[in-house]
Amino acid sequence: MNWRDYWNQDTPIYAGERHKLLHYRLVANDIIRFIPSRGAAVLDYGCGEALFADRVAAQSGHLFLCDAAPVVRERLHGRFAGNERITVLAPDGVSALADASLDLIVVNSLLQYLSLEELRSLLKLWRAKLKADGRLVIADVIPPDVSPLTDARALLSLAWKGGFLKSAMLGLARTAFSEYRKIREEIGLSQYSDDEIVDILDDAGFAAERAERNMGHNPARMTFVARPV
């Protein structure tokens, strides 16, 4: 099994419904912070279930949600079918968008599941779709010195504040014996230093800098904001 197959199913990555809701609410609020105007065209690439995408769409002109997993897209279609501001796309659908048509592209918690070759290919695609004054936000990048233990501490901190500590502890125990851990051990996760990401983005035609804080709940991971040059 690879990462794409793993995400195309129900997974135990969330400790429970409360964890899932808090996660997607945090991400939606952070995306809204980056939207440049109420008329902006926004792409959330690798969006997952995007439970609060309607809030993001309400702050933009149009929101495109892209996920590679068919089961996730099916749920998105069902959840947002009546929202004219939201379009659900497969990756091929992003390629079909007009060049220089997007004001903001957000890529959250995806890079760890991509090879460097896949990342470079996607950066070419994203640059082509961004307007000259558009922005690419790449979030939740894992530095080389961040371990699963650090991630676990971040989850427990969120759980303590969010009121789901017991389920988080049970969830961590469940994950320890799950397919996620097996795949992580067999395939691994892509990790990058601050300088490595900036250099990769520079090679792809972007000027980038690290944001003051990461999107979502894990402060040990990194977010970068890039613009085409």
N, C-alpha and C positions, 0 to 999 in steps of 0.2 A: 504493500500500500504506500502511495505517496501522499504529499500534503493535500493535493487537490482532491483526491479520493476521500481523504479523511474528513474534509470540510463539507463534502457532499452527502452528509448524513447527520442524524442527531448525535451530538457529541456531549461528553460530560465536562466540558471546559468551564461551564458556569456552575457555581455551587448551588444555585437554585434560581427561582424566578426573580427574587428581589435583587440578587447579584446581577442578573442579566439586565433588568430594568435600569439599575443604577449605572451600569457600564455604558449602556447606549444613551442614557440621558446625559452623562458627562461628555461623551464624544460629540453628541449633537450640540450641546452648549459651546463646546470648544470650536466646532466647525463654524458656528454662527459668528464667533469672534473674528474669523478671518474673511467673512463675506464682505466685499468692498462696497456693495450697494444693493438696494432692493430690486434692481433690475438685472442682477448678475446671473450669468449662466454658470452653474456649479456642477462639477462631477465628483462624486464620491466613489473612488475606484477601489474595489475590494471591500465593499460596504458591509458585508454580513447582513444581518437581519434588519439593521437600521430602524429600530423600533420607533424612533422619534424623528424620522425623516420629514414628517409633515411639518414639524416646527422649523426645520432647516429650510424647507421649501417656502414657508410663509415669509421668510426673511430674504428670499432671492427671487429672481425672475423665473428661473426654471432649474430644477434639480434632476440630474441624471444619476441613477444608482446602477453601479456595475458590479456584478459578482460572477466568478467563474463557475460556481456550483449551481447546477440546474435546480436542485431542491430549494436552495436559498432564493433563487429568482422566482420560483413558483410561489413561495410565501410572500415575497415582496409584491408580486402582481396581485395576490389576493388581498393584501393589506392596504394597498394604495391605488387600487383600480379606479376609484372615483375621484382621485386627485389629479386635476389637469396640469398641475405644476410639476408632477413627478413622472419620469420615464424610466423604466427598468430595462437595462441593456445587458447582453452578454458581451464579453470582451470584443468580439467581432463587430458589435454594434458601435463601440467606441471608435474603431477604425473608420466606420462609415460616417461619423460626424464631420461636418465641414471643418477644414483647417482654420486656425485662428478664430474659433468660435466660442471659446470658453474663457471666463474671467478667473476661475478658481478651480484647481484640481486638488483634492485631498486624498492622500493615500495613507491610511492609518493601519498600523499593525499588520503590514503585508510583507515588508522587505525580508523579514526573517524566514519566509517560506519560499523565497526566490533565489535562484542561482545568480551569480554576477552577470552572466550572459543574458538571462531573462530580464534582469533589472536594466541593463544597458539598452535592450531592445524596447522596453516600455518607456524609458526616458525619451527616446527618439519620438515615440508615438505621442507622449504627453506634450512635448515641446511643440510638435506640429499642431496640436489642437488648441494650445493656449494663444490668446491674443498677445500682442507685443507688450502690453502692460499687465498681463495676467500673472498669477502666482501659483506655484506648485508647493503644497505643504506635505511633507513626508514626515510621518509621526510614528512614535513608538519603536524607533530604531534601537536595537540592542547593542550596547557597547561590549567589547570583548571581556571586560572584567565583571560583567553582570551575570550572576549564577541563578539557577532555579531557586536557590534559597532566598536570594534578594527579591525575586518575583513573588515568592510565597509571603515574605514579610509585607510587601506592598499590598497584597490581597488581604492579609489579615488586618492591616491598618484600615483599609476600606471597609472591611466587614465589621470592625469595631465601631466605626463611625456610622455605618449604614444599618446596623442592627441585624446582621446575619452571621455573627461570629461562629456559632455552633455549626451551621450548615457549611460555612467556609472551611472549617477544620475537617469536617466529614468529606467535603469535596476534594481537598488536598490529598486525603488518604485514598480516595477513589481514583484520582488522577495518577497516583503513584503506581497503580496497577492497570492503567488504561492503555489503549492504543497510542494515545498522544505521547506518553513517555517512551513507548517502544520505538515509535517513529523518530522522536527527538534523539534517541540514542543511536538509531541506525543511520538516519539521514543527517541529523543535526539541524541547527538553525543558523542562518547567516547573521554574522555579527560584524559591526563596523565601528571604527573609531570616528571621532569628530572629523579629523583631517581626511580620512578615507572617503567619507560621504561627500565632503566639500569637493575633493578632487574628482570623484566620479561625476558629480553634477557639473563641475567645470568642463570636463571632457565632453559632456552631453550638451553644452551650450547654455548653462545656467550659472548665474552668480547666486551663491547661497550663503546663509548664515544660520547658526543655531538659535532657536527661540529660547527665551528665558526659562520656559518650563515645558515639559512634555504634555501632549494631549492625554486625556484620560487620567487614571489613578496612579500610575507608576512613575515616580519622580526620578528613578534611576535610569530610565530610558530617555531617548532624545527625539526632539522635533526640529525639523529644518524648514526654513522658508526660502524658496528659490524663485528667481525671475529670469525670463529668457534674456539673453544678451546677443 
